Amino acid sequence: MATEEISLLAEAVRNGDRRALARAITLIESTRADHRTAASELLEILMPDTGESTRIGISGAPGVGKSTFIEALGNHVIDAGHRVAILAVDPSSAVSGGSILGDKTRMETLSRRDEAYIRPSPAGTTLGGVTRRSRETLLLCEAAGFDIIIVETVGVGQSETRVADMTDMFVLLLQPGGGDELQGIKRGIMELADLVLINKADGEMKKLATQAASEYRDALQLLRSRSADWKVEVHTCSALDKVGISDAWGIMERHQQALLANDELQPRRAEQARTWMWSEVQDSLIADLKADPEVQQHIPDLEAAASAGTLPAGKAAERLLEIYFKRGKQVKR
């Protein structure tokens, strides 16, 4: 893309043009070298227009009702005068790499509102359910004027720190149960949470949800909060019946106000930006290594040797790096 074309695209995104935003996100998600160059230029132009939104990460195991909850929350905040962007990461097939991309279907009423923008993206092989370009997509949505950004992840996993490293607040959605289910929740994911919501607190499950909330409150007393000035709260809600949604949003607003009042927001975002920078360096180096022609020639044999146990995996990795760095020195000469 020519510089003039990129500038025009940036201006259209600033003006809230939804087609321009979709085109910009597609550009960001592209792996083509020329598209990556254009995407970087686009983001650099738009950076002054970012940073004014409330960024919320929402996670929970499949079946907990994340999409139903996000639709109810999205409609509520729009009614309160906000514009909301949903970055919904869909599971990808391990076989074909394709994804369902069904969030617009699941969030039927929200997807019809002009104040909402839903962008489903395939998770691919990325751990934690956050795509490599989720942060850049978040920045584009901010530049387009969306003041509430919600990132929905695939589910609870070891790399949920990724969503915590790009949002202001991390919300963990759980099902009624407590007891045995409490034993199955990893300590790490609980330590990331700023708010725990027990969803599906309706009908016969209401009493069970209340009991679970009490148990989670007791468990959280043993864990250290991410912020010294914020105590993690546990509440019940029913996304299906729209009960507790207003209260949940009120807590999210209070959390954002607490970060601002205690001068924690900007330092937190600055640290997130540094973390993301090094994550990008790591991902880019791995991608460049795998794309190296000479490295590619040796990958099948070294993978086979490591798989068969005839060569330690660490030694196989060492040999690949030796080939990569040796070739790099030859290219410099």
Secondary structure as UniProt FT lines:
FT   HELIX           3..14
FT   TURN            15..16
FT   HELIX           18..29
FT   HELIX           33..46
FT   HELIX           47..49
FT   STRAND          54..59
FT   TURN            62..63
FT   HELIX           66..79
FT   TURN            80..81
FT   STRAND          84..90
FT   TURN            94..96
FT   HELIX           103..106
FT   HELIX           108..111
FT   TURN            114..115
FT   STRAND          116..122
FT   TURN            124..125
FT   HELIX           127..129
FT   TURN            132..133
FT   HELIX           134..143
FT   TURN            144..145
FT   STRAND          148..152
FT   TURN            158..160
FT   HELIX           161..164
FT   STRAND          169..174
FT   TURN            176..177
FT   HELIX           180..184
FT   HELIX           187..192
FT   STRAND          195..198
FT   HELIX           203..205
FT   HELIX           206..220
FT   TURN            221..222
FT   TURN            228..229
FT   STRAND          233..236
FT   TURN            239..242
FT   HELIX           245..261
FT   TURN            262..263
FT   HELIX           265..291
FT   HELIX           293..308
FT   HELIX           313..332
//
